Amino acid sequence: GNSKTKMLSSTESSSEIVDFSTLLPPHLERTIQQWLEDDIPSFDVGGLVVGSKIQSAQLFLKSTPCIFAGKPFFERTFALLGCTVQWEENLLEGKQLLSSKEDESSKMLLATVTGPVHALLRGERTALNILSRCSGVATAAAQAVQVARDLGWKGHVSGTRKTTPGFRVVEKYGLLVGGAATHRLDLSQMVMLKDNHIWSTGSISNAVSLARKVAGFSQKI
């Protein structure tokens, strides 16, 4: 058609894009509830003002290209508030969303959220923060992976444990959607022994021996 907004694949075809949402833990709702409580610790005066009439709000992407990520977090944030999210057809995580450079005012409709007005406003900022952060991480990850591939390097491009406290699940998820590796998710995954561990035990052999006693034979040190 004549639309100047289009959706392109970043590095993979849509048939190769993985649905990473099945990775998410069953306590995700509790985590999201904590994010909402952080934003609404007591009375929501603005929510009282707008009332509870059922309305719909639309989510648009403007002209900035990005790798789209964060759908399950966005959905569950509004679900906890009694709202529903209807995504546009063929909007898949891991795809590059690209608006035309010829028209800086062009926008792409991503989703429509329906529910009580006060609930829409309660979830708006938290949901958008999550979606923006996750998509930002996915976009940066995809760019880093592409640089490596362009240089002919075929190893893993991975993130570290240097994540935002309380937001790790979103940022690690974004890494995966962007095509990067998560490295270890937390201190309980893979044992890494560094200078502090060697200094404390007297030698690397002592450190490894002590770690192996409790880590078990199946965990990498």
C-alpha positions in Angstrom: 0.0 0.0 0.0 1.0 3.6 0.3 1.8 3.4 4.1 5.1 4.9 4.9 5.4 2.9 8.1 6.7 -0.6 7.8 7.9 -3.5 9.9 11.2 -5.2 9.1 13.0 -8.2 10.5 16.2 -7.3 12.4 18.4 -10.4 11.9 16.0 -13.2 11.7 12.9 -14.1 9.7 9.6 -14.1 11.6 9.5 -17.9 11.4 12.8 -18.1 13.4 11.8 -15.7 16.1 11.4 -17.5 19.5 8.6 -16.8 22.0 10.7 -16.2 25.1 7.6 -15.4 27.2 7.4 -19.1 28.3 10.7 -18.6 30.1 9.1 -16.1 32.6 8.7 -17.3 36.2 5.3 -17.9 37.9 6.0 -15.1 40.4 6.2 -12.5 37.7 2.8 -11.0 38.7 4.2 -10.5 42.3 7.2 -8.6 40.9 4.9 -6.4 38.7 2.7 -5.8 41.7 5.7 -4.5 43.5 6.4 -2.1 40.7 2.9 -0.8 40.7 3.0 -0.4 44.5 6.2 1.6 44.1 4.3 4.1 41.9 1.0 4.0 44.0 2.0 3.7 47.7 -1.2 5.2 49.0 -4.1 7.3 47.5 -4.5 7.8 43.8 -6.2 11.2 43.7 -5.8 11.5 39.9 -7.5 8.2 39.5 -10.5 9.4 41.5 -10.8 12.5 39.3 -11.0 10.6 36.0 -13.3 7.9 37.4 -14.0 4.3 36.2 -15.7 4.6 32.9 -14.5 2.0 30.4 -12.3 3.6 27.7 -9.5 2.6 25.3 -6.0 4.0 24.9 -3.7 3.4 22.0 0.0 2.7 22.1 2.1 4.1 19.2 5.7 3.9 18.1 7.0 7.1 16.7 9.9 7.5 14.3 12.7 5.8 16.3 13.7 2.4 15.0 13.9 -0.3 17.7 13.8 -4.0 18.4 10.4 -4.6 20.0 10.5 -6.4 23.3 8.5 -6.5 26.5 5.0 -7.7 25.5 4.4 -10.1 28.4 5.4 -7.5 31.0 3.1 -4.9 29.4 0.2 -7.3 29.2 0.5 -8.5 32.8 0.8 -5.0 34.2 -2.5 -4.1 32.7 -4.1 -7.5 33.5 -3.4 -6.9 37.2 -5.3 -3.7 36.9 -8.3 -5.3 35.2 -7.5 -4.1 31.6 -7.1 -5.9 28.4 -4.4 -5.4 25.7 -5.1 -6.0 22.0 -1.9 -6.1 20.0 -1.8 -5.3 16.3 -1.5 -8.3 14.0 1.9 -9.7 13.3 3.6 -7.6 16.0 6.2 -10.0 17.2 9.0 -9.5 19.7 12.4 -9.5 18.1 11.3 -7.7 15.0 12.7 -4.3 14.1 10.0 -1.6 14.1 10.9 1.1 11.6 9.0 4.2 10.7 9.8 6.0 7.5 12.6 8.6 7.7 10.7 10.5 5.0 8.0 11.3 7.4 9.2 12.1 10.9 5.6 12.5 12.1 4.6 9.0 11.1 3.5 6.7 13.9 2.9 2.9 14.1 -0.1 1.6 16.1 1.2 -1.2 18.4 -1.7 -1.9 20.7 -5.0 -0.8 22.2 -5.6 -1.1 25.9 -9.1 -1.1 27.3 -10.4 -0.8 30.8 -11.5 1.7 33.5 -9.9 5.1 33.0 -8.3 5.2 36.4 -6.8 1.8 35.8 -5.4 2.8 32.4 -3.7 5.7 34.0 -2.4 3.7 36.9 -0.7 1.2 34.6 0.4 3.6 31.9 3.7 4.8 33.3 4.8 1.5 34.7 3.9 -0.4 31.6 5.6 2.1 29.3 8.7 2.2 31.4 9.0 -1.6 31.2 8.3 -1.7 27.5 10.8 1.1 26.7 13.5 -0.4 28.9 13.1 -3.9 27.5 13.0 -2.7 23.9 16.0 -0.5 24.5 18.1 -3.4 25.9 16.9 -5.6 23.0 17.9 -2.9 20.5 21.3 -2.3 22.0 21.9 -6.1 22.2 20.9 -6.6 18.5 23.3 -3.8 17.5 26.2 -5.3 19.5 25.6 -8.7 18.0 25.4 -7.2 14.5 28.8 -5.5 15.0 30.3 -8.8 16.1 28.9 -10.6 13.1 30.0 -7.9 10.6 33.5 -8.4 12.0 33.3 -12.1 11.4 33.2 -13.0 15.1 30.9 -15.9 15.8 31.2 -16.1 19.6 28.5 -15.1 22.2 27.7 -11.4 22.9 26.4 -11.5 26.4 25.2 -9.3 29.2 26.5 -9.4 32.8 25.0 -9.2 36.3 25.3 -5.4 36.1 21.5 -5.0 35.9 19.1 -2.6 37.5 18.1 -3.9 40.9 14.5 -5.2 40.8 14.5 -5.1 37.0 16.8 -7.9 36.1 14.1 -10.2 34.6 13.2 -7.4 32.1 16.7 -6.6 31.1 17.8 -10.3 30.8 14.7 -10.9 28.7 15.6 -8.0 26.5 19.0 -9.5 25.9 17.5 -12.7 24.6 15.0 -11.0 22.4 17.8 -8.9 20.9 19.8 -12.0 20.0 22.4 -11.8 22.8 23.2 -14.2 25.6 22.3 -13.7 29.2 25.7 -15.0 30.6 24.7 -16.1 34.2 21.3 -14.8 35.4 22.4 -14.5 39.1 25.0 -15.7 41.7 23.3 -19.1 41.8 24.2 -19.8 38.2 27.7 -20.8 37.4 30.4 -20.2 40.0 32.9 -17.5 39.1 36.0 -17.3 41.3 38.1 -14.2 41.1 40.9 -12.5 43.0 38.9 -12.0 46.2 38.1 -15.7 46.4 41.7 -16.7 45.8 42.9 -14.2 48.4 40.4 -15.5 51.0 41.3 -19.2 50.6 45.0 -18.9 49.9 45.0 -20.3 46.4 42.9 -21.0 43.3 43.0 -24.7 44.1 41.6 -24.2 47.6 38.9 -21.9 46.2 37.8 -24.4 43.6 37.9 -27.3 46.0 35.7 -25.5 48.5 33.3 -24.3 45.8 33.0 -27.8 44.3 32.0 -29.3 47.7 28.7 -27.3 47.7 28.2 -26.5 44.0 27.8 -30.1 43.0 29.3 -32.0 40.0 26.8 -30.5 37.4 27.6 -26.8 38.0 30.3 -25.1 36.1 33.1 -23.4 38.0 
